[in-house]
């Protein structure tokens, strides 16, 4: 009996121990399961956070790099869509957001002239000698570098260097195909919200508008026929007043159009530099982003110029001071959604440095009439006036890729300033007409055709005519 009781007692203890062990195992299993679930929740939270960070990184890499606010900077592009190639201009990203961008335009021009012109590929007036010709050229091609993204205090600093191959030819066989590289632009510009300062070679402030043309890039269209132009070393300030008015003021190199013919490397002062007076130019312009409700920008400006030439003559080295001055009105605005107009009108004297006066600045042996005789009057500025205008039309259809342009320009020097003691065949007037058709296959590649006619009058050679036909193509990058 005692043995039976002992067995039951041991079985009771074994059952109690088993129950305790099962409880402990159950509790441990539940704890382990809870721990696993907690870890799974933590991993899910971490994965979600990583997805958020990846989305932020993706958006950051798709956004375009910032572009410095300079006059020659291209507008920012929208973020590219997934799978599309990078649409930003080619360039190199330097440290601290600075970007160096190469750019340029490759020009090819095939041309023909019906008569003598001052220049075969990009003429500006008809000559009294010479004959018709036909050829081709690429020397209007231009290349440049643009630096953006630098900061000076609260201002943005940018720089541009640009040149073309329109600087002449080497004196070798087929030298006309080896155009010499020349500087077009070389300046730095510091921009603030309303003010900018430019130092270097840039387009002048006086009469700054040019016609549209694929044929005339080395010399702008209508040069010497109403279009004053020059790119000169200068220090310039631009200031915006409100949303519509801009003022510009500049001190520029005094280049009045003459040149030193006795040297090709060493610089000697010309009549402008000898005056020790810089060119002074100023312009005020009104612009509107939505001109006539066309949603296109339009601008009207008034500009002025003042300078001086100094020439020393005779054995006594007599000093002759000649004033250079002018005033100009310029416009460039849409008339309607598909029609635009641009142009300039000017009057002044001693403006040959801007190819005005049909590239004639002053008369070094001026004479005036007393009865039937001529009396010497020394040096005299050549006064002139003129202007140009261009109408541009974008016909409907063809995805607005076709542009048609018609231009007319005239430069009419004062005849009384062209009277000389010597027999000099001065150009007394230059009238030019142009018709252009330009088709843009892409925003970068265009082809076009231009017909230009010159009617140039001379004191003794009377009326000279020449027609210029140009087939051109241009690729910009």
Secondary structure, 3 states (H helix, E strand, C coil): CHHHHHHHHHHHHHHHHHHHHHHHHHHHHHHHHHHHHHHHHHHHHHHHHHHHHHHHHHHHHHCCCCCCCCCCCCCCCCCCCCCCCCCCCCCEECHHHCEEEEEEEEEEEEEEECCCECCCCCCCCECCCCCCEEEEECCCCEEEEEEEEEEECCEEEEEEEEEECCCCCCCCCCHHHCCCCEEEEEEEEEECCCEEEEEEEEECCCCCCCCCCCCCCCCCCCECCCECCCEEEEEEEEEEECCCEEEEEEEECCCCCCCCCCCCCCCCCCHHHHCCCCEEEEEEEEEECCHHHCCCCEEEEEEEEEEEEEEEECCCCEEEEEEEEEEEEEEEEECCCCEEEEEEEEEEECCHHHCCCCCCCEEEEEEEEECCEEEEEEEEECEEEEEEEEEEECCCCHHHCEEEEEEEEEEEECHHHHCECCCCCCEEEEEEEEEEEEEECCCCEEEEEEEEEEEEEECCCEEEEEEEEEEEEEEEC
